[in-house]
Amino acid sequence: MRIALTGATGTVGGQVARLLAPRYDLSCLTRSPERAAARLPGPGLTVETDLDDISSLTRALAGADALLAVTFDPLRDTHDEHLLTAARRAGVRHVVKVSALAVADPGAQDAITRWQRACEERVRASGLSWTLLRPRAFMSNCLDWTRSVREEGVVRTLHGSSANSCVDPRDVAAAAARALTSPACAGRAYALTGPAPLSARQQAAQLAEVLGRPVRHEELTEAEALARWRARYPDALAAALLESADRQARGAKSAVDHGVREAIGREPGTFRAWARRHGAAFRTEEAEAVGNAVEKAAEKPPAVPVEAQTSA
């Protein structure tokens, strides 16, 4: 069985590659094979292509049986259309789309969620067999706090007491790996959450327990949070993230679903367990470099956010 992956150097795709490489023929689609090769579990896995070029995608997907579709840019909504067009032309039979749990909430109308809904609609209408993975926010988003925790013992967020049933990316990757290889997952949408809702204040407290030193939470104002997002993303995405954070403050992201158990047959991982695996990143730069650099690189968020990774 041949499996094609997009986003193979990102939060989920890299872990999917490591899970599947020992048993399946993988093609990791990327614009930068040399850079991607350093993050993948073995040589010869990369195929150079471009999500803006249907012809190159069709060539890259030739012979693939299944495709993991991870796209990153809500401001360029053609990437999913190109992938699906190329997949049909190349004879791909099954596509697994990483979406976001926010799409199931009628009250979620921010620009990023609307983009994810449109992506799902394209998958459903593609004529291909499909599986939809809808994660809540990734626990790995907390890696954005590493510097402030190391240097100040501080986590700063907006709406720090609001809860999110965030999910371990490792569980999302395991669900993706099964969906790519098991016909039993076809035609299903999995709501992927952690085992309990947590606020940023609670996450900071658990980090403190793992690290053995104080970590406090400081509340950002709405203006401060928006300024931080605008420094990283276009204004339209920053506004969407603010709208999503306000929805979380109203309790929209605290529900726990059973999609992880349904997809992979075990309970989802806890935030405390995730924090233990990544504790070195929050201690010192030296410890991070020695103990956690490779895994952290694999979980680094993309330049433009998938909604699930930032705010689902």
C-alpha positions as CSV (number, residue, x, y, z in Angstrom):
1,M,0.0,0.0,0.0
2,R,1.3,3.4,-1.0
3,I,0.4,6.4,1.1
4,A,1.0,10.1,0.3
5,L,1.3,12.7,3.0
6,T,1.0,16.5,2.9
7,G,2.2,18.4,6.0
8,A,4.7,15.6,6.8
9,T,7.0,18.0,8.6
10,G,4.3,19.6,10.7
11,T,2.5,18.9,13.9
12,V,0.6,15.8,12.9
13,G,2.1,14.8,9.5
14,G,5.6,14.2,10.9
15,Q,4.3,11.8,13.5
16,V,2.1,10.0,10.9
17,A,5.2,9.5,8.8
18,R,7.1,8.0,11.8
19,L,4.2,5.6,12.5
20,L,3.7,4.4,9.0
21,A,7.3,4.4,7.5
22,P,8.2,0.9,8.9
23,R,5.3,-0.8,7.2
24,Y,4.1,1.2,4.2
25,D,5.4,2.9,1.1
26,L,5.3,6.6,1.9
27,S,5.5,9.7,-0.3
28,C,5.9,12.9,1.6
29,L,4.8,15.8,-0.6
30,T,6.9,19.0,0.0
31,R,8.2,22.1,-1.7
32,S,11.6,21.7,0.0
33,P,12.8,18.1,-0.1
34,E,16.2,18.9,1.4
35,R,14.7,20.6,4.4
36,A,12.0,18.1,4.9
37,A,14.4,15.1,4.7
38,A,16.0,16.1,8.0
39,R,12.7,15.8,9.8
40,L,11.5,12.5,8.4
41,P,12.2,9.0,9.7
42,G,14.1,7.7,6.7
43,P,15.7,8.6,3.4
44,G,13.9,8.7,0.0
45,L,10.5,9.6,1.4
46,T,10.2,13.1,-0.1
47,V,8.6,14.1,-3.4
48,E,9.0,17.7,-4.6
49,T,5.7,19.3,-5.5
50,D,3.6,22.5,-5.0
51,L,0.0,22.8,-3.8
52,D,-0.5,25.6,-6.3
53,D,0.5,23.2,-9.2
54,I,-2.1,20.5,-10.1
55,S,0.2,18.9,-12.7
56,S,3.1,18.4,-10.2
57,L,0.6,17.2,-7.6
58,T,-0.8,14.6,-10.0
59,R,2.7,13.3,-10.8
60,A,3.5,13.2,-7.1
61,L,0.3,11.2,-6.3
62,A,0.7,8.7,-9.0
63,G,0.4,5.2,-7.6
64,A,-0.9,6.4,-4.2
65,D,-3.8,4.5,-2.6
66,A,-4.5,7.0,0.2
67,L,-3.7,10.7,0.9
68,L,-3.4,12.6,4.1
69,A,-4.6,16.1,3.4
70,V,-3.2,18.8,5.7
71,T,-3.4,22.4,4.4
72,F,-2.3,25.5,6.2
73,D,-3.5,28.7,4.7
74,P,-7.0,29.9,5.2
75,L,-6.3,32.8,2.8
76,R,-5.6,30.5,-0.1
77,D,-8.6,28.2,-0.4
78,T,-7.5,26.6,-3.7
79,H,-5.0,24.1,-2.1
80,D,-7.6,21.6,-1.1
81,E,-9.3,21.8,-4.4
82,H,-5.9,21.3,-6.2
83,L,-5.1,18.3,-4.0
84,L,-8.5,16.6,-4.6
85,T,-8.3,17.2,-8.3
86,A,-4.9,15.7,-8.5
87,A,-5.9,12.8,-6.3
88,R,-8.8,11.9,-8.7
89,R,-6.5,12.2,-11.7
90,A,-3.9,10.0,-10.1
91,G,-6.3,7.3,-9.0
92,V,-6.1,7.9,-5.3
93,R,-9.0,6.0,-3.6
94,H,-9.1,7.4,-0.1
95,V,-8.4,10.8,1.5
96,V,-8.0,11.6,5.2
97,K,-8.6,15.3,5.9
98,V,-7.4,17.0,9.0
99,S,-10.0,19.6,9.8
100,A,-11.1,21.1,13.1
101,L,-13.8,20.4,15.7
102,A,-15.1,24.0,15.4
103,V,-16.8,23.1,12.1
104,A,-19.5,21.2,14.0
105,D,-20.4,24.3,16.0
106,P,-23.0,26.4,14.2
107,G,-21.9,29.4,16.4
108,A,-18.4,29.2,15.0
109,Q,-18.4,31.7,12.1
110,D,-14.9,33.0,12.1
111,A,-12.9,33.1,8.9
112,I,-10.7,30.1,9.7
113,T,-13.7,27.9,10.6
114,R,-15.5,28.9,7.5
115,W,-12.5,27.9,5.5
116,Q,-12.3,24.5,7.2
117,R,-16.0,23.9,6.5
118,A,-15.4,24.6,2.8
119,C,-12.5,22.2,2.8
120,E,-14.7,19.5,4.3
121,E,-17.4,20.1,1.7
122,R,-14.9,19.7,-1.1
123,V,-13.8,16.4,0.4
124,R,-17.3,15.1,0.7
125,A,-18.1,16.1,-2.9
126,S,-14.9,14.8,-4.3
127,G,-16.2,11.3,-5.3
128,L,-13.4,9.8,-3.2
129,S,-13.7,7.7,-0.1
130,W,-13.0,9.9,2.9
131,T,-12.4,10.3,6.6
132,L,-12.6,13.6,8.5
133,L,-10.5,14.2,11.6
134,R,-11.7,17.1,13.7
135,P,-9.3,17.8,16.5
136,R,-9.7,20.4,19.3
137,A,-6.7,22.7,19.9
138,F,-3.4,20.9,20.1
139,M,-1.6,20.6,23.4
140,S,1.6,21.4,21.5
141,N,0.3,25.0,21.1
142,C,1.8,25.4,24.6
143,L,5.3,25.3,23.1
144,D,4.7,28.9,22.3
145,W,5.1,29.5,26.1
146,T,8.6,28.0,26.3
147,R,10.6,31.2,26.4
148,S,8.3,33.0,28.9
149,V,8.2,30.0,31.2
150,R,12.0,29.5,31.1
151,E,12.9,33.1,31.6
152,E,10.0,34.4,33.7
153,G,8.0,31.5,35.0
154,V,4.9,33.0,33.3
155,V,2.2,32.0,30.9
156,R,0.3,34.8,29.3
157,T,-3.0,34.3,27.5
158,L,-6.4,35.9,26.9
159,H,-9.3,34.4,28.8
160,G,-7.0,32.3,31.0
161,S,-9.8,30.7,32.9
162,S,-11.7,29.5,29.9
163,A,-11.5,25.8,29.2
164,N,-10.5,23.9,26.0
165,S,-10.6,20.1,25.7
166,C,-7.2,20.2,23.9
167,V,-5.8,17.0,22.4
168,D,-2.4,15.5,22.2
169,P,-1.1,15.7,18.6
170,R,0.2,12.1,19.0
171,D,-3.4,10.9,19.3
172,V,-4.4,12.8,16.2
173,A,-1.5,11.2,14.3
174,A,-2.5,7.8,15.5
175,A,-6.0,8.4,14.3
176,A,-4.7,9.6,11.0
177,A,-2.5,6.5,10.6
178,R,-5.4,4.2,11.2
179,A,-7.8,6.1,9.0
180,L,-5.3,5.9,6.1
181,T,-4.9,2.2,6.4
182,S,-8.3,0.8,7.7
183,P,-11.4,0.7,5.5
184,A,-13.4,0.7,8.7
185,C,-12.8,4.5,9.1
186,A,-14.2,5.4,5.7
187,G,-17.1,7.8,5.7
188,R,-16.6,8.8,9.3
189,A,-15.9,12.1,11.0
190,Y,-14.0,11.8,14.3
191,A,-14.2,14.5,17.0
192,L,-10.8,14.3,18.7
193,T,-10.4,15.8,22.1
194,G,-8.4,15.2,25.3
195,P,-9.9,13.5,28.3
196,A,-10.8,16.7,30.2
197,P,-11.3,20.4,29.5
198,L,-8.4,22.6,30.8
199,S,-7.9,26.3,31.1
200,A,-4.6,28.0,30.5
201,R,-4.4,28.6,34.2
202,Q,-4.8,24.9,34.9
203,Q,-2.2,24.1,32.2
204,A,0.3,26.5,33.8
205,A,-0.4,24.8,37.2
206,Q,0.3,21.4,35.7
207,L,3.4,22.6,34.0
208,A,4.6,23.9,37.4
209,E,4.1,20.4,39.0
210,V,6.0,18.8,36.1
211,L,8.8,21.3,36.3
212,G,9.0,21.4,40.0
213,R,8.9,25.2,40.2
214,P,6.3,28.0,40.1
215,V,4.6,28.9,36.8
216,R,2.0,31.6,37.1
217,H,-0.6,32.8,34.6
218,E,-1.0,36.5,33.6
219,E,-4.1,37.6,31.8
220,L,-3.7,39.5,28.5
221,T,-6.2,42.2,27.6
222,E,-8.1,41.7,24.3
223,A,-5.9,44.5,22.7
224,E,-2.7,42.8,23.9
225,A,-3.8,39.4,22.5
226,L,-4.8,40.9,19.2
227,A,-1.5,42.8,18.9
228,R,0.4,39.5,19.4
229,W,-1.6,37.7,16.8
230,R,-1.2,40.6,14.3
231,A,2.5,40.3,14.8
232,R,2.4,36.7,13.5
233,Y,-0.5,36.6,11.1
234,P,-2.5,38.7,8.6
235,D,-5.2,40.9,10.2
236,A,-8.0,38.7,8.9
237,L,-6.6,35.6,10.7
238,A,-5.8,37.6,13.9
239,A,-9.4,38.7,14.0
240,A,-10.6,35.1,13.5
241,L,-8.4,34.0,16.4
242,L,-9.9,36.7,18.6
243,E,-13.4,35.6,17.7
244,S,-12.5,32.0,18.4
245,A,-11.0,32.9,21.8
246,D,-14.2,34.7,22.7
247,R,-16.2,31.7,21.7
248,Q,-14.0,29.6,24.0
249,A,-14.7,32.1,26.8
250,R,-18.4,31.4,26.4
251,G,-17.8,27.7,27.0
252,A,-18.0,26.5,23.4
253,K,-14.8,24.3,23.5
254,S,-15.1,22.5,26.8
255,A,-17.0,19.4,25.7
256,V,-15.2,16.0,25.7
257,D,-15.8,13.6,22.8
258,H,-14.9,10.0,22.4
259,G,-13.4,10.2,18.9
260,V,-9.9,9.2,20.0
261,R,-11.2,6.0,21.6
262,E,-13.4,5.3,18.6
263,A,-10.5,5.8,16.1
264,I,-7.6,4.0,17.9
265,G,-9.2,2.0,20.7
266,R,-7.6,3.7,23.7
267,E,-8.2,6.7,25.9
268,P,-6.7,10.0,24.8
269,G,-3.5,11.2,26.5
270,T,-3.6,13.8,29.3
271,F,-2.0,17.2,29.3
272,R,0.2,16.2,32.2
273,A,1.6,13.3,30.2
274,W,2.2,15.6,27.3
275,A,4.0,18.1,29.6
276,R,6.2,15.4,31.0
277,R,7.3,14.4,27.5
278,H,8.1,18.0,26.6
279,G,9.3,19.2,30.0
280,A,12.9,19.9,28.8
281,A,11.6,22.6,26.4
282,F,10.3,24.6,29.4
283,R,13.4,24.2,31.6
284,T,16.5,25.6,29.9
285,E,17.7,26.3,26.4
286,E,20.5,23.7,26.9
287,A,18.1,21.0,28.0
288,E,15.8,21.8,25.1
289,A,18.6,21.5,22.6
290,V,19.8,18.2,24.1
291,G,16.6,16.5,25.1
292,N,13.8,17.8,23.0
293,A,14.9,19.6,19.8
294,V,13.9,16.9,17.3
295,E,10.4,16.3,18.7
296,K,9.8,20.0,19.2
297,A,10.8,20.7,15.6
298,A,8.3,18.1,14.4
299,E,5.6,19.8,16.4
300,K,6.3,23.4,15.5
301,P,3.1,25.2,14.4
302,P,3.0,26.3,10.7
303,A,3.5,29.9,9.6
304,V,-0.2,30.3,8.9
305,P,-2.4,28.4,11.3
306,V,-4.6,25.4,10.7
307,E,-7.6,26.3,12.8
308,A,-7.3,23.2,14.9
309,Q,-3.8,24.0,15.8
310,T,-4.5,27.4,17.1
311,S,-8.0,27.8,18.3
312,A,-10.4,24.9,17.6
